[in-house]
């Protein structure tokens, strides 16, 4: 297992290392970035005066709105230097283009190399990649590059295609899966229906992306339990985004994704852009290190998380990131209760006979939030609707409206044309 030396240093040494790299980043942005040069000028920021991480608060934050409105102004290299064009999924607005140089792709490969190493991966492993590598998607490419750098094997299948997934498992004997975790129960259901002996297959672990598998206390959530109760495999949670080009991945302890301080500086901010204390939820705000094409400074990801600084027994002394509680823009005020979509997903995942679902939020005629759950089930009834609502009241104190649809109809809603990953949340408020 490879652990970068900086991740074994003390917290004080890690902070000092990041501060040593800060002047170079600020100078690069002032010289190369139209957006940040203007930001420094308008706000009378003398970058030579910013010498430590605490002084970063003197610089205004960057938002997704900035990236959407002024995408080209973030580019720091000539277009002739761009090797790969990537776009975000656009789940929180218009997709944003990210341009990557050869250097950035090497950085991306290194990030996944150390992230998979964190998840106990060695060159003896073979992973089945159940994430797309096309459609301008960063994730699949990143995983492939990182595993290649590590020396592990990769089987590029992509999402869905259960029959092909099992054909590849039995033909190539992969040791792990890289997948959105909600696909694993579907894989298990398919195996049981077709008498595949999945429990005695070569699969020993899964690196789970895009969805939480743990509660905030690091216990497995409903989805995580649903997987491990059926299939005795080790689950590793990972959190990443296109904008940061970096991942927080769990080690074998399963107590949060480790920060890679050589890749990004991380802050956790409240709604007034002030730092929160450990033990308080804050919006993950990142500053990229070593990015050439489109580096970001104090970029607010929109994701609300807890962070933890006590030392981990794996040997890394880096900060750890807890599961995403929710996205700031997706916060719902429903009948006096504040909710995030993951809490709704967790309740629905507990109900075995719901095959799939999609959540819609809209504004009612009083100007407040309403929630509609479209649930995939073949034999709906008022009695079943009451059962679902009772589950919600027991867990969240409030119950949304329920609309039953055929599972195939839900699949169409989840995967409209040109979608790269399933949509489970639709925000129609104020539209």
Order of alpha helices (4+ residues) and beta strands (2+ residues): alpha-alpha-alpha-beta-beta-alpha-beta-alpha-beta-alpha-beta-alpha-beta-alpha-beta-beta-beta-beta-beta-beta-beta-beta-beta-beta-beta-alpha-beta-beta-alpha-beta-alpha-beta
